[in-house]
Amino acid sequence: MSNSPNLVEFPDFAVSAPTGVFLNLLTGAVWELVVIEAKLMVDVPHFSFQLAPNSPTRFIPVNCLVNLKFEFENPHPHNSWRMHIYAKGIKRATFQAI
């Protein structure tokens, strides 16, 4: 992570492509992540919010009442990214980049 407060390092998917679409294979839900003005935004039906990093692979929502934690992983270089979403008291939801 950068020490500069104005620079944020995103996972590779956000740097290489300004948008990323993630699909939950169990529910069919689709979430889109977009980089707008150096801010990583989550766009879901009827709601959008910003994510801020608290580690190179973990992010939390900014300035909203959403109490979720996001973790990104790419277990193998030839596979697509996975986004795990954690909510207190709820089982982890996993989304696959498509």
Backbone as ProteinMPNN parsed JSONL, in Angstrom:
{"seq_chain_A": "MSNSPNLVEFPDFAVSAPTGVFLNLLTGAVWELVVIEAKLMVDVPHFSFQLAPNSPTRFIPVNCLVNLKFEFENPHPHNSWRMHIYAKGIKRATFQAI", "coords_chain_A": {"N_chain_A": [[0.838, -1.178, 0.0], [0.386, 2.242, -0.608], [1.95, 5.063, 0.96], [0.973, 7.534, 0.513], [-1.838, 9.591, 0.948], [-3.519, 10.171, -1.181], [-3.28, 8.269, -3.124], [-4.404, 5.136, -4.092], [-3.987, 1.7, -4.038], [-5.263, -0.731, -6.078], [-6.718, -4.02, -6.463], [-5.4, -6.175, -9.072], [-7.392, -6.532, -11.072], [-8.842, -4.172, -11.066], [-6.997, -2.282, -11.818], [-6.152, -3.093, -14.337], [-8.493, -3.098, -15.806], [-11.108, -0.799, -15.92], [-13.602, -1.555, -15.033], [-15.25, -4.23, -13.374], [-17.051, -7.184, -13.435], [-18.854, -9.202, -11.308], [-20.062, -12.382, -10.495], [-22.287, -14.189, -8.486], [-22.257, -17.47, -8.219], [-24.015, -19.156, -6.912], [-26.392, -17.731, -6.33], [-26.923, -16.171, -8.53], [-26.699, -13.467, -8.473], [-25.411, -10.323, -9.559], [-22.724, -8.174, -9.272], [-21.192, -5.076, -9.873], [-18.015, -3.605, -10.145], [-16.463, -0.51, -10.275], [-14.021, 1.834, -11.249], [-13.942, 5.123, -10.531], [-12.811, 8.3, -10.894], [-10.475, 7.668, -9.401], [-11.611, 6.235, -7.33], [-12.821, 3.292, -5.931], [-15.774, 1.856, -6.718], [-18.791, 0.198, -5.83], [-21.417, -1.165, -7.605], [-24.58, -2.084, -7.356], [-27.886, -3.429, -7.945], [-30.015, -0.701, -7.629], [-28.388, 0.654, -5.774], [-25.306, 2.165, -4.829], [-21.921, 2.321, -3.689], [-18.841, 3.405, -2.171], [-15.65, 1.776, -1.903], [-12.947, 1.36, 0.361], [-9.506, 0.619, 0.832], [-8.223, -1.567, 3.389], [-6.185, -3.226, 3.539], [-3.936, -4.797, 1.179], [-5.664, -6.589, -0.133], [-8.126, -6.437, 1.056], [-11.146, -4.676, 1.619], [-13.349, -2.033, 2.731], [-16.645, -0.584, 3.028], [-17.257, 2.935, 2.458], [-18.445, 5.824, 4.065], [-21.174, 5.007, 4.307], [-24.005, 3.093, 5.443], [-23.695, 0.43, 5.121], [-22.579, -2.568, 6.357], [-20.263, -4.337, 5.59], [-17.552, -6.513, 4.644], [-14.989, -6.784, 2.283], [-13.109, -9.052, 0.378], [-10.546, -9.792, -1.875], [-9.32, -12.231, -4.096], [-7.001, -14.06, -6.062], [-6.436, -17.038, -6.674], [-4.962, -18.581, -8.477], [-2.853, -17.719, -11.147], [-3.983, -18.115, -13.69], [-6.669, -18.179, -13.374], [-9.822, -16.446, -12.846], [-10.482, -13.481, -10.868], [-11.733, -13.638, -7.508], [-14.305, -12.449, -5.414], [-14.964, -12.074, -2.117], [-17.533, -11.589, 0.157], [-18.239, -10.485, 3.336], [-20.529, -10.476, 5.974], [-21.596, -9.572, 9.184], [-22.607, -12.286, 11.092], [-23.641, -13.631, 8.927], [-23.264, -16.091, 6.405], [-20.339, -16.27, 4.332], [-20.349, -14.733, 1.14], [-19.489, -15.584, -2.119], [-18.178, -14.31, -5.098], [-17.511, -14.587, -8.561], [-15.271, -13.243, -10.914], [-16.383, -12.212, -14.085]], "CA_chain_A": [[0.0, 0.0, 0.0], [1.116, 3.493, -0.688], [1.846, 5.927, 2.121], [0.313, 8.763, 0.108], [-3.272, 9.483, 1.175], [-4.26, 10.382, -2.416], [-3.108, 7.139, -4.022], [-4.934, 3.879, -3.584], [-3.637, 0.567, -4.88], [-6.38, -1.631, -6.241], [-6.359, -5.332, -7.007], [-5.04, -6.118, -10.489], [-8.531, -6.419, -11.974], [-9.264, -2.77, -11.113], [-5.967, -1.514, -12.503], [-6.094, -3.491, -15.738], [-9.764, -2.768, -16.441], [-11.808, 0.078, -14.986], [-14.804, -2.186, -14.495], [-15.212, -5.669, -13.157], [-18.371, -7.738, -13.15], [-18.714, -10.381, -10.468], [-21.27, -13.193, -10.451], [-22.429, -15.181, -7.432], [-22.713, -18.664, -8.93], [-25.105, -19.797, -6.162], [-27.635, -16.959, -6.345], [-27.094, -15.475, -9.796], [-26.554, -12.018, -8.266], [-24.303, -9.704, -10.272], [-22.242, -6.909, -8.711], [-20.199, -4.452, -10.74], [-17.064, -2.704, -9.508], [-16.048, 0.494, -11.234], [-13.11, 2.852, -10.739], [-14.356, 6.449, -10.977], [-12.002, 9.339, -10.259], [-9.579, 6.979, -8.46], [-12.379, 5.644, -6.239], [-13.396, 2.003, -6.267], [-17.196, 1.91, -6.416], [-19.596, -1.0, -6.016], [-22.71, -0.829, -8.178], [-25.536, -3.192, -7.296], [-29.2, -2.865, -8.287], [-30.624, 0.343, -6.785], [-27.496, 1.143, -4.721], [-23.872, 2.248, -5.12], [-21.132, 2.821, -2.571], [-17.387, 3.386, -2.368], [-14.827, 0.898, -1.073], [-11.606, 1.835, 0.698], [-8.679, -0.514, 1.253], [-7.58, -1.605, 4.702], [-5.02, -4.067, 3.259], [-3.873, -4.913, -0.283], [-6.738, -7.416, -0.693], [-9.366, -6.266, 1.833], [-11.76, -3.363, 1.486], [-14.556, -1.781, 3.516], [-17.435, 0.526, 2.495], [-16.951, 4.271, 2.957], [-19.541, 6.786, 4.175], [-22.513, 4.436, 4.139], [-24.4, 2.245, 6.566], [-23.463, -0.967, 4.762], [-21.565, -3.153, 7.242], [-19.714, -5.492, 4.884], [-16.112, -6.544, 4.4], [-14.713, -7.37, 0.979], [-11.773, -9.603, 0.204], [-10.318, -10.22, -3.244], [-8.243, -13.203, -4.242], [-6.761, -14.707, -7.34], [-5.634, -18.16, -6.193], [-4.073, -19.076, -9.527], [-2.739, -16.665, -12.161], [-4.768, -18.39, -14.89], [-8.088, -18.112, -13.026], [-10.306, -15.088, -12.641], [-10.547, -13.006, -9.485], [-12.887, -13.937, -6.659], [-14.634, -11.433, -4.425], [-15.684, -12.63, -0.983], [-18.2, -10.552, 0.945], [-18.545, -10.951, 4.688], [-21.439, -9.666, 6.782], [-21.646, -10.144, 10.528], [-23.663, -13.25, 11.333], [-24.109, -14.225, 7.681], [-22.249, -16.865, 5.711], [-19.602, -15.582, 3.279], [-20.825, -14.821, -0.24], [-18.36, -15.563, -3.043], [-18.49, -13.915, -6.456], [-16.446, -14.876, -9.521], [-15.184, -12.253, -11.983], [-16.799, -12.745, -15.378]], "C_chain_A": [[0.879, 1.236, 0.0], [0.938, 4.29, 0.587], [1.139, 7.228, 1.791], [-1.192, 8.626, 0.295], [-4.09, 9.625, -0.098], [-4.166, 9.209, -3.378], [-3.61, 5.873, -3.359], [-4.524, 2.792, -4.552], [-4.809, -0.399, -4.9], [-5.885, -3.01, -6.639], [-6.132, -5.216, -8.512], [-6.238, -5.942, -11.408], [-8.957, -4.962, -12.114], [-8.252, -1.911, -11.848], [-5.983, -1.825, -13.989], [-7.382, -3.177, -16.487], [-10.578, -1.928, -15.463], [-13.111, -0.502, -14.452], [-14.562, -3.668, -14.313], [-16.599, -6.135, -12.787], [-18.165, -9.058, -12.426], [-20.062, -11.071, -10.334], [-21.215, -14.149, -9.276], [-23.05, -16.412, -8.093], [-23.867, -19.367, -8.218], [-26.435, -19.064, -6.314], [-27.929, -16.299, -7.682], [-26.976, -13.962, -9.672], [-25.31, -11.509, -8.979], [-23.987, -8.37, -9.604], [-21.179, -6.382, -9.651], [-19.318, -3.529, -9.915], [-16.492, -1.793, -10.581], [-15.078, 1.449, -10.555], [-13.516, 4.18, -11.371], [-13.562, 7.475, -10.188], [-11.154, 8.766, -9.121], [-10.301, 6.439, -7.237], [-12.978, 4.33, -6.722], [-14.845, 1.99, -5.782], [-17.843, 0.549, -6.679], [-20.955, -0.544, -6.529], [-23.561, -2.088, -8.19], [-26.899, -2.611, -7.627], [-29.712, -1.907, -7.208], [-29.706, 0.895, -5.706], [-26.057, 1.144, -5.206], [-23.163, 2.765, -3.879], [-19.659, 2.641, -2.883], [-16.736, 2.388, -1.426], [-13.478, 1.551, -0.835], [-10.791, 0.647, 1.178], [-8.28, -0.406, 2.717], [-6.473, -2.644, 4.704], [-4.962, -4.183, 1.739], [-5.024, -5.717, -0.894], [-8.072, -7.249, 0.019], [-9.842, -4.825, 1.789], [-12.998, -3.279, 2.367], [-15.322, -0.629, 2.864], [-17.091, 1.843, 3.192], [-18.234, 5.108, 2.974], [-20.918, 6.207, 3.849], [-22.778, 3.482, 5.295], [-24.226, 0.762, 6.277], [-22.322, -1.502, 5.617], [-21.065, -4.462, 6.631], [-18.2, -5.379, 4.834], [-15.901, -7.303, 3.101], [-13.282, -7.871, 0.958], [-11.656, -10.121, -1.221], [-9.168, -11.205, -3.271], [-8.191, -13.705, -5.667], [-5.847, -15.888, -7.037], [-4.642, -18.712, -7.21], [-4.032, -18.028, -10.631], [-3.608, -16.883, -13.399], [-6.271, -18.392, -14.616], [-8.519, -16.661, -12.879], [-10.403, -14.767, -11.149], [-11.813, -13.49, -8.803], [-13.062, -12.785, -5.684], [-15.461, -12.119, -3.343], [-16.278, -11.466, -0.194], [-18.614, -11.164, 2.267], [-19.488, -9.96, 5.361], [-21.568, -10.36, 8.129], [-22.866, -11.068, 10.676], [-24.215, -13.924, 10.096], [-22.957, -14.953, 7.003], [-21.615, -16.047, 4.582], [-20.273, -15.793, 1.932], [-19.616, -14.689, -1.155], [-18.857, -15.257, -4.445], [-17.278, -14.186, -7.321], [-16.441, -13.786, -10.578], [-15.561, -12.912, -13.297], [-16.439, -11.766, -16.486]], "O_chain_A": [[1.98, 1.242, 0.552], [-0.107, 4.206, 1.231], [0.741, 7.958, 2.7], [-1.774, 7.64, -0.155], [-5.258, 9.237, -0.109], [-4.908, 9.163, -4.359], [-3.279, 5.58, -2.21], [-4.693, 2.943, -5.762], [-5.286, -0.83, -3.85], [-4.754, -3.154, -7.104], [-6.611, -4.279, -9.149], [-6.125, -5.267, -12.432], [-9.395, -4.558, -13.191], [-8.625, -0.902, -12.447], [-5.844, -0.923, -14.814], [-7.351, -3.007, -17.706], [-10.723, -2.303, -14.3], [-13.666, 0.032, -13.492], [-13.76, -4.274, -15.022], [-17.251, -5.547, -11.924], [-17.404, -9.917, -12.871], [-21.08, -10.424, -10.09], [-20.217, -14.844, -9.084], [-24.22, -16.399, -8.476], [-24.623, -20.1, -8.855], [-27.486, -19.697, -6.416], [-29.067, -15.908, -7.94], [-27.138, -13.248, -10.661], [-24.279, -12.182, -9.001], [-24.875, -7.542, -9.398], [-20.362, -7.143, -10.168], [-19.81, -2.763, -9.086], [-16.089, -2.245, -11.653], [-15.291, 1.833, -9.405], [-13.446, 4.347, -12.589], [-13.631, 7.515, -8.96], [-11.123, 9.314, -8.019], [-9.671, 6.206, -6.205], [-13.572, 4.268, -7.799], [-15.108, 2.099, -4.585], [-17.486, -0.153, -7.625], [-21.571, 0.356, -5.959], [-23.296, -3.032, -8.935], [-27.056, -1.391, -7.591], [-29.822, -2.266, -6.036], [-30.192, 1.555, -4.788], [-25.635, 0.229, -5.913], [-23.724, 3.546, -3.11], [-19.276, 1.841, -3.737], [-17.198, 2.176, -0.305], [-12.933, 2.214, -1.717], [-11.318, -0.236, 1.856], [-8.03, 0.686, 3.228], [-5.883, -2.92, 5.749], [-5.873, -3.702, 1.065], [-5.328, -5.536, -2.073], [-9.059, -7.866, -0.381], [-9.056, -3.884, 1.904], [-13.613, -4.29, 2.707], [-14.712, 0.219, 2.212], [-16.69, 1.862, 4.356], [-19.006, 5.099, 2.016], [-21.728, 6.855, 3.187], [-21.863, 3.115, 6.032], [-24.576, -0.074, 7.109], [-21.222, -0.95, 5.603], [-21.403, -5.55, 7.097], [-17.639, -4.291, 4.964], [-16.542, -8.323, 2.846], [-12.366, -7.212, 1.45], [-12.552, -10.803, -1.718], [-8.172, -11.043, -2.566], [-9.199, -13.765, -6.371], [-4.626, -15.767, -7.128], [-3.6, -19.249, -6.836], [-5.076, -17.499, -11.013], [-3.936, -15.919, -14.091], [-7.063, -18.588, -15.538], [-7.685, -15.759, -12.797], [-10.407, -15.656, -10.297], [-12.835, -13.721, -9.449], [-12.087, -12.218, -5.192], [-16.524, -12.675, -3.619], [-15.595, -10.481, 0.084], [-19.253, -12.215, 2.316], [-19.265, -8.75, 5.319], [-21.641, -11.587, 8.203], [-24.001, -10.668, 10.415], [-25.157, -14.71, 10.191], [-21.817, -14.49, 7.024], [-22.284, -15.228, 3.953], [-20.714, -16.898, 1.617], [-18.806, -13.778, -0.983], [-19.82, -15.855, -4.924], [-16.143, -14.033, -6.871], [-17.501, -13.432, -11.096], [-15.123, -14.023, -13.596], [-16.708, -12.033, -17.657]]}, "name": "protein", "num_of_chains": 1, "seq": "MSNSPNLVEFPDFAVSAPTGVFLNLLTGAVWELVVIEAKLMVDVPHFSFQLAPNSPTRFIPVNCLVNLKFEFENPHPHNSWRMHIYAKGIKRATFQAI"}
